[in-house]
Amino acid sequence: MKYLLWLLKAAIFFTLFAFALNNQQDATVHFFFGTQWRAPLVLVVLTAFAAGLVVGVLGMVPRWWRHRTAARRAQVATMAGAVPAAPLSAVPAGTSGSPSAPTSPPDVPSVHGI
């Protein structure tokens, strides 16, 4: 499996390397107000890809932050209201020992918001 991953990485690298070698001609990117940027095509494509990654990550940061704070609040609430677990010997005879899953009331919205 380890060699298969190395082969996959090598194939991806050589494919990107061949793309870079085949696209060395200059490309001109025209911005507003008559400004332009001349660079090899592979550099233009790489810059556009990196800019897309940055915009995507920056677009997700508020949602990640909200989920992180919600998870932290839930963890604190769970820790604050936690009851110490009963030892197995304290389980009454005739029960299976595994508690059933609690059901939430129908008027409480889902945690996920879906």
C-alpha positions as CSV (number, residue, x, y, z in Angstrom):
1,M,0.0,0.0,0.0
2,K,2.9,2.3,0.8
3,Y,4.4,1.8,-2.6
4,L,1.1,2.4,-4.3
5,L,0.8,5.8,-2.6
6,W,4.3,6.7,-3.7
7,L,3.5,5.7,-7.3
8,L,0.3,7.8,-7.1
9,K,2.2,10.8,-5.8
10,A,4.9,10.4,-8.4
11,A,2.3,10.2,-11.2
12,I,0.6,13.4,-10.0
13,F,4.0,15.2,-9.7
14,F,5.1,14.2,-13.2
15,T,1.7,15.1,-14.7
16,L,2.0,18.6,-13.1
17,F,5.6,18.9,-14.2
18,A,4.7,18.0,-17.8
19,F,1.9,20.6,-17.7
20,A,4.4,23.3,-16.5
21,L,6.9,22.4,-19.2
22,N,4.2,22.4,-21.9
23,N,2.8,25.9,-20.9
24,Q,5.9,28.1,-20.7
25,Q,4.6,30.7,-23.2
26,D,3.7,34.1,-21.9
27,A,0.2,34.9,-21.0
28,T,-1.2,38.4,-20.5
29,V,-3.8,39.0,-17.8
30,H,-5.7,42.3,-18.3
31,F,-6.9,44.0,-15.1
32,F,-9.0,47.2,-14.8
33,F,-7.8,50.6,-15.9
34,G,-5.4,49.3,-18.5
35,T,-3.1,47.4,-16.1
36,Q,-1.8,44.1,-17.2
37,W,0.4,41.3,-16.0
38,R,2.6,39.2,-18.3
39,A,3.8,35.9,-16.9
40,P,4.2,32.2,-18.0
41,L,0.8,30.5,-18.4
42,V,1.6,27.9,-15.7
43,L,2.3,30.7,-13.2
44,V,-1.0,32.4,-14.1
45,V,-2.9,29.1,-13.6
46,L,-1.1,28.4,-10.3
47,T,-1.9,31.9,-9.0
48,A,-5.5,31.6,-10.0
49,F,-5.7,28.2,-8.2
50,A,-4.0,29.7,-5.0
51,A,-6.3,32.7,-5.1
52,G,-9.4,30.4,-5.3
53,L,-8.1,28.4,-2.3
54,V,-7.6,31.5,-0.3
55,V,-11.1,32.8,-1.1
56,G,-12.7,29.5,-0.3
57,V,-10.9,29.2,3.0
58,L,-11.8,32.8,4.0
59,G,-15.4,32.1,3.0
60,M,-15.5,29.1,5.4
61,V,-13.8,30.7,8.4
62,P,-17.0,32.2,9.9
63,R,-18.8,28.9,9.7
64,W,-15.8,27.0,11.2
65,W,-15.6,29.5,14.0
66,R,-19.3,29.2,14.7
67,H,-19.2,25.4,14.8
68,R,-16.1,25.5,17.0
69,T,-17.7,27.8,19.6
70,A,-20.9,25.7,19.5
71,A,-18.9,22.6,20.1
72,R,-16.9,24.2,22.9
73,R,-20.2,25.4,24.6
74,A,-21.7,21.9,24.2
75,Q,-18.6,20.4,25.8
76,V,-18.7,22.8,28.7
77,A,-22.4,22.2,29.2
78,T,-21.9,18.5,29.1
79,M,-19.0,18.7,31.6
80,A,-20.9,21.0,33.9
81,G,-24.0,18.8,34.0
82,A,-22.2,15.5,33.9
83,V,-23.2,12.9,36.4
84,P,-20.5,10.4,37.4
85,A,-21.1,7.1,35.8
86,A,-22.5,4.3,38.0
87,P,-20.3,1.2,38.3
88,L,-21.5,-1.9,36.5
89,S,-22.2,-3.6,39.8
90,A,-24.9,-1.0,40.5
91,V,-27.0,-2.0,37.4
92,P,-30.2,-3.7,38.6
93,A,-30.6,-7.3,37.9
94,G,-32.7,-8.1,34.8
95,T,-31.5,-5.1,32.7
96,S,-29.1,-5.2,29.9
97,G,-26.7,-2.7,31.4
98,S,-26.7,-0.4,28.3
99,P,-29.0,2.6,28.5
100,S,-31.4,3.3,25.7
101,A,-30.8,6.4,23.6
102,P,-32.6,9.4,25.0
103,T,-35.1,11.0,22.7
104,S,-35.4,14.7,22.3
105,P,-38.7,16.5,22.7
106,P,-40.4,17.3,19.4
107,D,-40.3,21.1,20.0
108,V,-36.5,21.2,20.3
109,P,-34.8,22.0,17.0
110,S,-32.0,19.8,15.6
111,V,-28.5,20.6,16.6
112,H,-27.3,20.5,13.0
113,G,-30.0,23.0,11.8
114,I,-31.2,20.7,9.0
